[in-house]
Amino acid sequence: MTTIYLINNSYTMNNLAFPDRESLELKREKRILSIEGEEASKKLASNKDLQSVQEIFASPFVMSIGTAKYLARKLELDIQIKAEIGERVLGKLGDKKIRMISEIQENDFDYKLSGGESLNEVKNRMVRFVDKLLMQYPDKTMALFTHNVAITCLLSNWCSKGFNLDNRLILNYQDEAVIDGAWDGINIIELVFDGKELVSIKRKK
């Protein structure tokens, strides 16, 4: 059996004033963890489910690397930086808000802005990456430090879709909600595979 833990950390600093010349994507990539995010990441390193992790992967985003560093130090593992598990590329927002784009994309996985990614494109790159891991690291336990949209897109490959009362996406696996619109703090979702076949999805935190 191969186990993959999908981990994201929503505790980031919001009161950062970047120079106007920097692109939105660069600003998003540079966002650091808040003090709460650092503390939560320290606690994560002692999570009992993660003590058997043998390989650690993180997106190039500072917040993902910052979340992974404590577990990597505790387990004495390298953090392998992989662009394939980075957050969705938004593209040119113009006068649109990120929340608005997110709602549109959750209802239409093919919708994208100029220079951005659709959710189906994010799903495809995440699925390809996981398929590669299953081939390269059979019967190992891995942790992927990535992002809520990237995780949602990957899970949509196996889960049924629905919407809550706020019109936010819900993902169900075997009649249990895995994603229900909100992402708070640190989230851990466990995927278990037998060879390339998915056996289970469990939300651990």
Buried (B, 14 or more C-beta within 10 A) or exposed (E): EBBBBBBBBBBBEEEEEEEEEEEBBEEBBEBBBBEBBBEBBBEBBEBEBBEEBEBBBBBBBBBBBBBBBBBBEBBEBEBEBBEBBBBBBBBEBEEEEEEEBBBEBBEEBEBBBEEBBBBBBBBBBBBEBBEEBBEEBEEBBBBBBBBBBBBBBBBBEBBEBEEEEEEBBBBBBEEEBBBBBEBEEBBBBBBBBEEEEBEEBEBBE
